[in-house]
Amino acid sequence: MNVALSKSSQRQHFTPKGFERIALGVLVTQVLIVLTGAAVRLTGSGLGCSDWPRCESDSFVPPTHYHAIIEFINRMVSLPVLVAVLLAIWAARKRLPYRGELLTLSYAILAGVIAQILVGALVIRFDLLPSTVIVHFLISVILLFFAVVLYHQARMSTELFTDASEPVAAPGATQSPRSQHLPSLASTNQQSSASRYWVSMLAITSLAVMVVGTLVTGSGPHGGDENAARLGLFLPSITRWHSVTAWVFLAVLVITAIYLRKENAPQRLLTQVSVILILALAQGAVGYLQYWNGVPAGLVFLHIVGAISVWVASIWLWLEYNHTTSTPARQEAVAT
């Protein structure tokens, strides 16, 4: 009887690893909704469904026209997005050990998803007014931030839980492989406020590049419909400003790399900086290429993929840096 009750109790709870998988699902669905939204805009399908939440005033299902089908598919992707975050909330409540910040992050993502749905309705109601489209995209950017943080927190707490289950080594004993892969800036007393500042600035400038990029999009040819209103900004001028913010981001990235190397940062942080550099250079190349070729939809889509990749990688570096500098305190808490 006791064995049966114990098994039943275990089925009612989530392990840290199980929650980590759900958090990854939340992140993947957030990326998916951004990409399908980009497909809607770049194929001119923004008004493929003229009503909301139904596709047309007299039908929930879209007519057999590819604009309507593409727009409707984007709306349907909202369903797995919502299911994923609701599952995260439920799993965060059932997770053992309980982590309050995971539940808070899950609720924050749910609030953002609801806001995204409501703004999406306004986008249709106002016939793709650029300001509503920009807000719609920026909410997605914020949701990506929270989704990355949720997954990172879930992943790190899984490591911490695993560490806690390992016996504490006696003085002079050889450290476990898991402990050996956790060198940190703080553990060598070389943590610098300068490196923390530049890692933070990297995420901030990455966001700035995307914000200015939305102004370029709002002034360019891909408004989601051939009759959609435009911001009216002079496209060459706002594109130059977008380019300036991109070059500032690249400069911040180089400075960040210099400081991390100077302070003997763990190799995984240096590797992450290198990955961001590769992504940024590729993103810049696509940006210039699309501008010189009249902004074709295919290259614009690649540019959006690049923007998301750089944004997520910059957030991840920021999270990893802060986790690395707090590792000794975490290890001490586990040991005690």
SERO-4910 file (N, C-alpha, C, O; in steps of 0.05 Angstrom, whole numbers):
BEGIN
 pado doro    nc1    nc2    nc3   cac1   cac2   cac3    cc1    cc2    cc3    oc1    oc2    oc3
  Met    A     17    -24      0      0      0      0     17     25      0     12     44    -16
  Asn    A     38     26     17     55     49     19     70     53     -7     75     76    -16
  Val    A     79     31    -20     93     33    -45     75     45    -67     84     61    -83
  Ala    A     49     36    -67     30     47    -87     26     76    -83     25     92   -102
  Leu    A     23     85    -57     19    113    -52     43    129    -60     41    151    -71
  Ser    A     67    118    -55     92    132    -63     94    136    -93    101    158   -102
  Lys    A     87    115   -109     87    117   -138     67    137   -148     72    152   -166
  Ser    A     43    137   -135     22    156   -143     31    185   -138     26    203   -154
  Ser    A     45    189   -115     55    216   -108     76    225   -128     76    248   -136
  Gln    A     94    207   -137    114    214   -156    102    222   -183    113    239   -197
  Arg    A     80    208   -191     67    214   -216     55    242   -216     51    254   -237
  Gln    A     48    253   -192     36    279   -190     56    302   -190     48    325   -189
  His    A     81    296   -192    102    316   -191    120    315   -215    123    294   -228
  Phe    A    133    338   -220    153    339   -243    181    340   -232    186    354   -212
  Thr    A    199    326   -244    227    328   -238    239    353   -251    227    364   -269
  Pro    A    261    363   -241    274    386   -254    279    381   -284    276    399   -300
  Lys    A    287    356   -291    292    350   -319    267    351   -336    267    360   -359
  Gly    A    245    342   -324    219    342   -338    210    371   -343    200    377   -365
  Phe    A    214    388   -323    206    416   -327    225    430   -348    215    447   -363
  Glu    A    250    422   -348    269    434   -367    259    428   -396    261    446   -413
  Arg    A    249    404   -401    239    398   -428    214    415   -435    212    424   -458
  Ile    A    197    420   -416    174    437   -421    182    465   -426    172    478   -444
  Ala    A    202    475   -411    212    502   -416    224    505   -444    221    526   -457
  Leu    A    238    484   -453    248    484   -480    225    486   -501    227    499   -521
  Gly    A    204    472   -495    180    473   -512    169    501   -514    160    510   -535
  Val    A    168    515   -491    159    543   -491    176    560   -509    166    576   -524
  Leu    A    202    557   -507    221    572   -524    217    566   -553    216    584   -570
  Val    A    215    541   -560    212    533   -588    186    544   -600    187    554   -623
  Thr    A    164    543   -585    139    553   -596    140    584   -599    127    595   -617
  Gln    A    155    598   -582    157    627   -585    173    634   -610    166    653   -624
  Val    A    194    618   -615    209    623   -640    191    617   -664    192    632   -684
  Leu    A    176    596   -663    158    588   -685    138    609   -691    133    615   -715
  Ile    A    126    621   -671    105    642   -676    117    666   -689    104    679   -705
  Val    A    142    673   -682    155    696   -695    160    690   -724    156    707   -741
  Leu    A    170    666   -730    176    659   -758    151    657   -775    152    666   -799
  Thr    A    130    646   -765    105    644   -780     93    672   -784     81    678   -805
  Gly    A     96    689   -764     87    717   -767    103    732   -789     91    747   -804
  Ala    A    129    726   -790    145    738   -811    136    728   -839    136    743   -858
  Ala    A    129    702   -840    120    691   -866     94    704   -874     90    709   -898
  Val    A     76    711   -855     52    724   -862     57    751   -874     46    759   -895
  Arg    A     75    766   -862     81    793   -872     95    792   -899     88    808   -917
  Leu    A    114    774   -902    131    774   -926    116    762   -950    124    767   -973
  Thr    A     95    747   -946     79    737   -968     55    755   -974     38    748   -991
  Gly    A     53    777   -959     30    795   -964      4    784   -954    -17    790   -965
  Ser    A      5    767   -934    -19    753   -925    -31    765   -899    -48    752   -886
  Gly    A    -22    789   -892    -31    801   -867    -61    804   -864    -72    803   -842
  Leu    A    -75    809   -887   -104    811   -887   -117    788   -901   -139    790   -912
  Gly    A   -103    765   -902   -114    741   -914   -140    733   -900   -158    722   -912
  Cys    A   -141    738   -873   -166    735   -858   -174    763   -849   -159    777   -835
  Ser    A   -197    772   -858   -205    800   -853   -219    804   -826   -225    826   -818
  Asp    A   -225    782   -812   -239    784   -786   -222    770   -765   -203    756   -771
  Trp    A   -230    774   -739   -217    761   -717   -237    757   -694   -252    776   -689
  Pro    A   -238    734   -680   -220    711   -683   -227    693   -706   -211    675   -713
  Arg    A   -250    697   -719   -256    681   -743   -240    691   -766   -231    714   -766
  Cys    A   -236    674   -786   -221    684   -810   -237    704   -825   -227    725   -833
  Glu    A   -263    698   -830   -281    717   -843   -306    720   -825   -311    703   -808
  Ser    A   -322    740   -830   -345    745   -813   -365    722   -812   -379    718   -793
  Asp    A   -365    707   -834   -384    685   -836   -371    657   -834   -385    637   -838
  Ser    A   -345    656   -828   -331    630   -828   -307    631   -810   -291    650   -811
  Phe    A   -304    610   -794   -280    608   -778   -257    597   -794   -234    605   -791
  Val    A   -263    578   -813   -243    565   -830   -236    583   -853   -255    596   -865
  Pro    A   -211    586   -861   -203    604   -883   -213    593   -910   -215    569   -913
  Pro    A   -218    611   -929   -224    602   -956   -199    590   -969   -177    593   -959
  Thr    A   -203    576   -991   -180    562  -1004   -164    582  -1020   -162    580  -1045
  His    A   -152    601  -1006   -134    620  -1019   -109    621  -1002   -110    622   -977
  Tyr    A    -85    621  -1015    -61    617  -1000    -55    639   -980    -44    634   -959
  His    A    -64    664   -985    -61    686   -966    -76    680   -940    -66    683   -918
  Ala    A   -101    671   -944   -118    665   -921   -107    641   -906   -107    641   -881
  Ile    A    -98    621   -920    -87    597   -907    -62    604   -891    -59    594   -868
  Ile    A    -44    620   -902    -19    628   -888    -26    643   -862    -14    638   -841
  Glu    A    -44    662   -865    -52    678   -841    -65    660   -820    -60    663   -796
  Phe    A    -82    641   -829    -96    624   -810    -76    605   -797    -80    599   -773
  Ile    A    -56    595   -811    -36    578   -799    -21    593   -777    -16    581   -755
  Asn    A    -15    618   -782     -2    634   -761    -19    636   -736     -9    635   -714
  Arg    A    -45    640   -740    -63    641   -717    -64    615   -702    -65    614   -678
  Met    A    -64    593   -718    -66    567   -705    -41    560   -689    -42    545   -670
  Val    A    -18    572   -697      7    567   -682      4    579   -653     18    570   -635
  Ser    A    -14    598   -650    -19    609   -623    -28    588   -604    -25    590   -580
  Leu    A    -41    567   -615    -52    546   -597    -29    531   -583    -30    529   -559
  Pro    A     -9    519   -598     13    506   -583     29    525   -566     39    517   -545
  Val    A     30    551   -574     43    571   -557     29    573   -530     42    573   -509
  Leu    A      3    575   -531    -13    577   -506    -12    551   -490    -10    552   -466
  Val    A    -14    528   -504    -13    503   -490     14    499   -475     14    490   -453
  Ala    A     35    507   -489     62    503   -477     65    519   -452     76    510   -432
  Val    A     55    544   -452     59    561   -428     40    552   -405     48    554   -382
  Leu    A     16    543   -412     -2    533   -391      9    508   -379      7    503   -355
  Leu    A     22    491   -395     35    467   -385     58    474   -367     63    461   -347
  Ala    A     73    496   -374     95    505   -358     85    514   -330     98    509   -310
  Ile    A     63    529   -330     52    538   -305     44    514   -287     50    513   -263
  Trp    A     30    495   -299     22    471   -285     46    455   -274     47    447   -251
  Ala    A     66    452   -292     90    437   -284    106    451   -263    118    439   -245
  Ala    A    107    478   -264    122    494   -244    110    490   -217    124    490   -196
  Arg    A     83    487   -216     70    483   -190     75    455   -179     76    451   -155
  Lys    A     79    436   -198     83    408   -190    112    401   -187    119    378   -178
  Arg    A    130    419   -195    158    412   -195    170    408   -167    163    423   -149
  Leu    A    186    388   -164    201    383   -139    231    382   -145    239    367   -162
  Pro    A    247    399   -131    239    419   -111    225    443   -125    231    450   -147
  Tyr    A    207    455   -110    192    478   -120    210    502   -123    226    508   -106
  Arg    A    208    516   -146    223    541   -151    203    563   -159    192    562   -180
  Gly    A    199    582   -141    180    603   -145    185    620   -170    166    628   -183
  Glu    A    210    625   -177    216    642   -200    208    629   -226    202    643   -245
  Leu    A    208    602   -227    199    588   -251    169    592   -255    161    596   -278
  Leu    A    154    592   -234    125    597   -237    120    626   -244    103    632   -261
  Thr    A    135    645   -232    132    673   -239    138    678   -268    123    693   -281
  Leu    A    160    667   -278    167    670   -306    146    658   -324    140    670   -345
  Ser    A    135    636   -317    114    623   -333     89    641   -334     77    643   -356
  Tyr    A     82    652   -312     59    671   -312     64    696   -328     47    706   -342
  Ala    A     89    706   -327     96    729   -343     93    723   -373     84    740   -389
  Ile    A    102    699   -381     99    691   -409     70    689   -417     62    697   -439
  Leu    A     53    678   -399     25    676   -405     13    703   -409     -3    707   -427
  Ala    A     20    722   -392     10    750   -395     18    762   -422      2    775   -435
  Gly    A     43    756   -430     52    766   -456     38    753   -479     32    766   -499
  Val    A     32    727   -477     17    713   -498    -11    725   -501    -20    729   -523
  Ile    A    -24    730   -479    -51    742   -480    -50    769   -492    -66    776   -509
  Ala    A    -30    785   -484    -26    812   -496    -21    810   -526    -31    826   -542
  Gln    A     -5    790   -534      1    786   -562    -24    779   -578    -27    789   -601
  Ile    A    -41    763   -567    -66    756   -581    -84    780   -584    -95    784   -606
  Leu    A    -86    796   -563   -103    820   -564    -92    841   -584   -107    853   -599
  Val    A    -66    845   -584    -54    863   -603    -57    853   -632    -61    868   -650
  Gly    A    -55    826   -635    -60    815   -661    -87    821   -672    -90    826   -696
  Ala    A   -107    822   -654   -134    829   -663   -135    859   -672   -148    865   -691
  Leu    A   -120    876   -657   -119    904   -665   -104    908   -692   -112    925   -708
  Val    A    -84    891   -697    -70    893   -723    -89    888   -746    -88    903   -766
  Ile    A   -107    869   -743   -127    863   -764   -148    885   -764   -156    895   -786
  Arg    A   -157    894   -741   -178    914   -739   -169    940   -753   -185    954   -765
  Phe    A   -143    947   -750   -133    972   -761   -118    968   -788   -101    985   -796
  Asp    A   -124    946   -801   -113    940   -828    -82    943   -829    -72    956   -847
  Leu    A    -69    930   -811    -40    928   -810    -26    956   -807     -6    961   -819
  Leu    A    -38    972   -790    -26    998   -783      2    993   -773      5    977   -754
  Pro    A     23   1006   -784     50    999   -777     56   1000   -747     71    983   -736
  Ser    A     45   1019   -732     50   1021   -704     40    996   -689     53    987   -670
  Thr    A     17    985   -697      7    961   -684     24    937   -692     28    919   -675
  Val    A     33    936   -716     50    914   -725     77    914   -709     87    893   -701
  Ile    A     88    938   -705    113    941   -690    109    931   -661    126    916   -651
  Val    A     87    940   -649     82    931   -621     79    901   -620     89    888   -602
  His    A     65    890   -640     61    861   -642     87    846   -642     91    826   -629
  Phe    A    106    856   -658    132    843   -660    149    847   -635    162    828   -626
  Leu    A    148    871   -623    164    876   -599    154    860   -575    170    852   -558
  Ile    A    128    854   -574    118    836   -553    131    809   -557    138    796   -537
  Ser    A    133    800   -582    146    774   -587    175    774   -578    185    755   -567
  Val    A    189    797   -582    217    799   -574    219    797   -543    237    783   -533
  Ile    A    200    810   -529    200    808   -500    193    779   -491    205    769   -472
  Leu    A    175    767   -504    168    739   -498    191    720   -502    195    702   -486
  Leu    A    207    725   -523    231    709   -528    250    712   -505    262    693   -496
  Phe    A    253    737   -495    270    742   -472    262    725   -448    278    711   -436
  Phe    A    236    726   -441    227    711   -418    228    681   -422    234    666   -404
  Ala    A    224    672   -447    225    644   -453    254    633   -450    258    611   -440
  Val    A    273    649   -459    302    642   -457    309    641   -427    323    622   -418
  Val    A    300    661   -412    306    661   -383    294    637   -369    307    624   -352
  Leu    A    269    630   -376    256    607   -364    271    582   -370    276    566   -352
  Tyr    A    279    578   -395    294    554   -402    321    553   -388    329    532   -379
  His    A    335    576   -388    361    576   -375    358    570   -345    374    555   -334
  Gln    A    339    583   -332    335    578   -303    328    548   -298    338    536   -279
  Ala    A    311    537   -315    304    509   -312    328    491   -316    332    472   -301
  Arg    A    345    498   -336    369    482   -342    389    484   -319    401    463   -311
  Met    A    394    508   -309    413    511   -288    404    499   -262    420    487   -247
  Ser    A    378    501   -256    368    489   -232    368    458   -233    370    445   -213
  Thr    A    367    447   -258    370    418   -261    399    411   -254    403    391   -240
  Glu    A    419    426   -262    447    422   -255    450    423   -225    464    406   -213
  Leu    A    438    444   -213    442    448   -184    429    425   -169    441    416   -149
  Phe    A    406    415   -178    393    393   -165    410    368   -167    412    352   -148
  Thr    A    422    364   -191    440    341   -195    464    343   -176    473    323   -165
  Asp    A    476    367   -175    499    371   -157    492    365   -128    508    353   -114
  Ala    A    467    373   -120    459    368    -92    456    339    -86    459    331    -63
  Ser    A    451    323   -107    447    294   -102    474    280   -100    475    256    -93
  Glu    A    496    293   -108    522    281   -106    534    284    -79    530    305    -66
  Pro    A    549    265    -69    562    268    -43    583    290    -44    597    293    -64
  Val    A    586    305    -22    606    326    -20    633    313    -17    637    297      1
  Ala    A    652    321    -33    679    308    -32    693    316     -7    691    339      3
  Ala    A    709    298      3    725    304     27    747    322     19    755    323     -4
  Pro    A    758    337     39    781    355     33    804    340     20    812    319     30
  Gly    A    814    351     -2    836    338    -16    828    317    -36    845    308    -51
  Ala    A    802    310    -36    793    290    -55    790    302    -83    787    326    -86
  Thr    A    790    285   -103    787    293   -131    758    302   -135    739    288   -127
  Gln    A    754    325   -148    727    335   -154    714    318   -175    727    305   -192
  Ser    A    687    317   -174    672    303   -194    674    317   -221    680    341   -221
  Pro    A    669    303   -243    670    316   -269    652    340   -271    659    360   -283
  Arg    A    627    338   -258    609    361   -259    620    385   -245    617    408   -255
  Ser    A    633    381   -223    645    404   -209    668    415   -224    673    440   -223
  Gln    A    683    398   -238    706    408   -253    699    426   -276    715    443   -285
  His    A    674    423   -287    667    440   -310    654    466   -302    642    479   -319
  Leu    A    657    474   -277    645    498   -268    664    520   -259    660    533   -239
  Pro    A    686    524   -274    704    546   -267    689    573   -271    672    574   -288
  Ser    A    696    593   -256    682    618   -258    701    641   -254    722    639   -243
  Leu    A    692    665   -263    707    689   -259    709    695   -229    730    703   -219
  Ala    A    687    690   -215    687    696   -186    706    678   -171    719    687   -151
  Ser    A    709    653   -180    725    634   -165    755    641   -166    770    633   -150
  Thr    A    763    657   -187    790    665   -189    795    694   -180    816    705   -185
  Asn    A    774    706   -168    776    733   -158    782    753   -180    795    774   -175
  Gln    A    774    747   -204    779    765   -227    754    776   -239    754    788   -261
  Gln    A    732    774   -224    707    785   -234    711    816   -235    722    828   -217
  Ser    A    701    827   -257    704    856   -261    677    868   -267    661    857   -282
  Ser    A    672    891   -256    647    906   -262    647    914   -292    626    918   -303
  Ala    A    671    917   -304    673    924   -332    661    902   -350    646    908   -368
  Ser    A    669    877   -345    659    855   -361    629    852   -358    614    847   -377
  Arg    A    619    855   -333    590    853   -328    576    875   -343    554    870   -355
  Tyr    A    587    899   -343    575    921   -358    573    916   -388    552    920   -400
  Trp    A    595    906   -400    595    902   -429    578    878   -437    566    879   -459
  Val    A    577    858   -421    559    835   -427    530    845   -427    514    837   -444
  Ser    A    523    862   -407    496    873   -406    491    892   -430    469    891   -442
  Met    A    511    908   -437    508    926   -459    504    911   -486    490    921   -504
  Leu    A    515    888   -487    513    872   -512    483    864   -516    473    866   -538
  Ala    A    470    856   -495    441    849   -497    425    874   -503    406    873   -519
  Ile    A    432    896   -491    417    921   -495    420    931   -523    400    939   -536
  Thr    A    444    931   -534    448    940   -561    436    921   -582    427    930   -603
  Ser    A    435    896   -575    421    876   -593    392    883   -595    380    882   -616
  Leu    A    380    891   -572    352    899   -572    348    925   -588    329    928   -603
  Ala    A    367    944   -585    366    969   -599    366    965   -629    352    978   -644
  Val    A    383    946   -639    384    940   -667    357    931   -677    348    939   -699
  Met    A    344    914   -662    318    904   -671    296    926   -670    279    927   -688
  Val    A    297    943   -650    277    964   -648    279    983   -672    259    989   -685
  Val    A    303    991   -679    307   1008   -702    300    993   -728    290   1004   -747
  Gly    A    305    967   -728    299    950   -750    269    950   -756    260    948   -779
  Thr    A    252    951   -735    223    952   -739    214    978   -753    195    978   -768
  Leu    A    229    999   -749    223   1024   -763    230   1022   -792    216   1033   -810
  Val    A    251   1007   -798    258   1002   -826    236    986   -839    227    992   -861
  Thr    A    228    965   -825    206    947   -836    181    963   -840    167    960   -860
  Gly    A    174    980   -820    150    996   -822    150   1017   -844    129   1027   -852
  Ser    A    174   1022   -855    176   1041   -877    182   1028   -904    181   1041   -925
  Gly    A    187   1002   -903    195    987   -927    172    975   -942    149    981   -935
  Pro    A    178    959   -962    157    949   -980    140    925   -969    119    919   -980
  His    A    150    912   -948    136    888   -938    118    895   -914    126    891   -891
  Gly    A     95    905   -920     77    913   -898     56    892   -891     39    897   -874
  Gly    A     57    869   -904     37    849   -899     14    849   -919     -1    830   -921
  Asp    A     11    871   -933    -10    874   -954     -2    897   -972     10    917   -962
  Glu    A     -8    895   -997      1    916  -1016    -12    943  -1011     -2    964  -1019
  Asn    A    -35    943   -996    -49    968   -990    -44    977   -962    -57    997   -953
  Ala    A    -27    963   -947    -22    971   -919     -8    998   -917      9   1004   -934
  Ala    A    -15   1014   -897     -2   1040   -893     27   1036   -885     34   1014   -874
  Arg    A     43   1056   -890     72   1056   -883     77   1078   -863     62   1098   -861
  Leu    A    100   1076   -849    106   1097   -829    112   1124   -843    108   1145   -831
  Gly    A    123   1123   -867    129   1148   -881    157   1159   -876    163   1181   -885
  Leu    A    173   1143   -861    201   1152   -857    216   1148   -883    211   1130   -899
  Phe    A    237   1165   -887    253   1162   -911    270   1137   -908    288   1136   -891
  Leu    A    265   1117   -925    276   1091   -922    307   1091   -921    318   1078   -904
  Pro    A    321   1105   -940    351   1104   -938    361   1115   -912    381   1105   -901
  Ser    A    348   1136   -901    358   1148   -876    354   1130   -852    373   1126   -837
  Ile    A    330   1118   -850    325   1101   -827    341   1075   -829    349   1063   -809
  Thr    A    347   1067   -854    364   1043   -858    392   1049   -849    405   1031   -837
  Arg    A    402   1073   -854    429   1080   -844    430   1080   -814    450   1071   -802
  Trp    A    409   1090   -801    408   1089   -772    408   1060   -761    421   1054   -741
  His    A    394   1043   -775    394   1015   -768    422   1003   -771    431    988   -754
  Ser    A    436   1011   -792    463   1002   -797    482   1012   -775    500    997   -765
  Val    A    478   1037   -766    495   1049   -745    492   1032   -719    511   1026   -706
  Thr    A    467   1026   -712    462   1011   -687    475    983   -690    484    972   -670
  Ala    A    475    972   -714    487    945   -718    517    947   -714    529    929   -702
  Trp    A    530    968   -724    559    972   -720    566    977   -691    587    968   -682
  Val    A    549    992   -677    553    996   -648    552    969   -634    568    964   -616
  Phe    A    532    953   -641    530    926   -629    556    910   -634    566    897   -615
  Leu    A    566    911   -658    591    896   -664    614    907   -648    631    891   -639
  Ala    A    616    933   -645    638    944   -628    636    935   -599    656    928   -587
  Val    A    611    935   -589    607    926   -561    614    897   -558    626    888   -538
  Leu    A    608    881   -579    615    853   -579    645    848   -577    655    831   -562
  Val    A    660    864   -593    689    861   -593    701    869   -566    718    856   -555
  Ile    A    690    891   -554    700    900   -528    693    879   -507    710    873   -489
  Thr    A    669    867   -508    662    846   -490    681    822   -491    690    812   -471
  Ala    A    688    814   -516    706    792   -519    734    799   -507    746    782   -495
  Ile    A    743    823   -511    769    832   -500    770    830   -470    789    819   -458
  Tyr    A    749    840   -457    748    840   -428    746    811   -417    758    805   -397
  Leu    A    730    795   -430    727    767   -421    753    752   -423    760    736   -405
  Arg    A    768    756   -445    794    743   -448    814    754   -427    829    739   -416
  Lys    A    813    780   -423    831    793   -404    827    781   -376    846    779   -360
  Glu    A    802    774   -369    796    765   -342    796    734   -340    786    723   -321
  Asn    A    806    721   -361    808    692   -361    781    679   -356    778    662   -339
  Ala    A    761    688   -371    734    677   -369    734    648   -378    751    639   -393
  Pro    A    716    632   -368    714    604   -376    710    601   -406    699    619   -419
  Gln    A    720    580   -417    720    576   -446    692    577   -457    689    586   -480
  Arg    A    672    567   -442    645    566   -453    635    595   -459    620    599   -478
  Leu    A    643    614   -442    635    642   -447    649    653   -472    636    667   -488
  Leu    A    674    646   -475    689    655   -499    677    643   -524    676    655   -545
  Thr    A    670    618   -522    657    604   -545    631    617   -552    625    620   -576
  Gln    A    615    624   -532    590    637   -538    594    665   -551    578    672   -569
  Val    A    614    679   -543    620    705   -556    628    700   -585    619    715   -602
  Ser    A    643    680   -590    651    673   -617    627    666   -635    625    674   -658
  Val    A    608    651   -623    584    644   -638    568    669   -644    558    672   -667
  Ile    A    565    688   -625    551    713   -630    565    729   -652    551    741   -669
  Leu    A    591    729   -652    606    743   -673    600    732   -700    595    747   -719
  Ile    A    600    706   -703    594    693   -728    566    700   -737    561    707   -761
  Leu    A    547    698   -719    519    704   -725    516    733   -734    502    740   -753
  Ala    A    530    751   -719    528    780   -725    539    787   -753    528    802   -768
  Leu    A    562    775   -759    574    780   -786    556    769   -808    553    782   -829
  Ala    A    545    745   -804    527    734   -824    502    751   -826    492    756   -848
  Gln    A    492    761   -804    468    778   -804    473    804   -818    457    814   -833
  Gly    A    497    816   -813    504    840   -827    506    836   -857    498    853   -873
  Ala    A    518    814   -865    521    808   -894    494    805   -907    490    816   -929
  Val    A    476    791   -894    449    788   -905    435    815   -906    420    821   -926
  Gly    A    439    832   -886    426    858   -886    435    876   -909    418    887   -922
  Tyr    A    461    877   -914    471    893   -936    462    881   -963    455    895   -982
  Leu    A    462    854   -964    455    840   -989    426    846   -996    420    850  -1019
  Gln    A    408    845   -976    380    849   -982    375    879   -990    358    884  -1007
  Tyr    A    390    897   -979    387    925   -986    396    930  -1014    383    945  -1029
  Trp    A    418    919  -1022    429    923  -1049    412    909  -1070    414    917  -1094
  Asn    A    396    890  -1062    380    875  -1082    350    881  -1081    334    866  -1091
  Gly    A    344    904  -1070    316    912  -1070    299    899  -1049    274    897  -1053
  Val    A    310    889  -1027    296    877  -1005    277    854  -1013    253    856  -1008
  Pro    A    288    833  -1025    272    810  -1032    262    795  -1007    276    795   -987
  Ala    A    238    784  -1008    226    771   -985    243    749   -973    245    747   -949
  Gly    A    256    733   -990    272    711   -980    295    720   -962    300    708   -941
  Leu    A    309    741   -971    331    751   -955    321    765   -930    334    764   -909
  Val    A    298    778   -932    287    791   -908    280    769   -887    285    774   -863
  Phe    A    270    747   -896    264    725   -877    289    715   -863    290    710   -839
  Leu    A    311    712   -879    336    704   -867    346    725   -847    358    718   -827
  His    A    341    750   -853    350    772   -836    335    770   -809    346    775   -788
  Ile    A    309    763   -810    293    760   -786    303    736   -770    306    738   -745
  Val    A    309    714   -783    321    691   -770    347    699   -756    352    691   -733
  Gly    A    363    714   -770    389    723   -758    385    741   -734    399    739   -714
  Ala    A    365    759   -736    360    777   -714    351    762   -689    360    768   -667
  Ile    A    334    742   -692    325    726   -670    348    710   -658    351    708   -634
  Ser    A    365    700   -675    388    684   -666    408    701   -650    417    692   -629
  Val    A    414    725   -660    432    743   -645    420    751   -618    434    752   -598
  Trp    A    394    757   -618    380    765   -594    381    743   -573    388    748   -550
  Val    A    374    719   -581    373    696   -562    402    690   -553    405    684   -529
  Ala    A    421    691   -570    449    685   -563    460    706   -543    475    700   -525
  Ser    A    452    731   -547    461    753   -529    449    750   -502    463    754   -481
  Ile    A    423    743   -501    410    738   -475    423    715   -461    428    715   -437
  Trp    A    429    694   -476    441    670   -464    469    676   -452    475    666   -431
  Leu    A    485    691   -467    511    699   -456    508    714   -430    522    709   -411
  Trp    A    489    733   -429    484    749   -405    476    731   -382    486    735   -359
  Leu    A    459    712   -387    450    693   -366    473    675   -357    476    670   -333
  Glu    A    488    665   -377    511    648   -370    532    663   -354    544    651   -335
  Tyr    A    537    688   -361    557    703   -346    548    706   -317    564    702   -299
  Asn    A    523    714   -313    513    717   -286    512    691   -270    517    691   -246
  His    A    506    670   -284    507    643   -271    535    636   -263    540    625   -242
  Thr    A    554    642   -281    582    635   -276    593    650   -252    607    638   -235
  Thr    A    587    675   -250    598    691   -228    585    685   -202    595    692   -181
  Ser    A    561    672   -203    548    664   -178    552    635   -171    541    626   -151
  Thr    A    567    620   -187    571    591   -183    583    584   -156    573    566   -142
  Pro    A    604    598   -146    616    590   -121    596    592    -98    595    574    -80
  Ala    A    579    613    -98    559    616    -77    539    593    -78    531    582    -58
  Arg    A    532    585   -103    513    563   -106    525    537    -97    512    521    -83
  Gln    A    551    533   -103    564    508    -95    566    506    -65    563    485    -53
  Glu    A    571    529    -52    573    530    -23    546    523    -11    545    509      9
  Ala    A    524    534    -23    498    529    -13    491    499    -15    479    487      3
  Val    A    499    487    -38    494    459    -42    510    442    -21    499    423    -10
  Ala    A    535    450    -17    552    435      2    542    435     30    545    416     45
  Thr    A    529    457     38    519    460     65    491    448     69    480    449     90
***
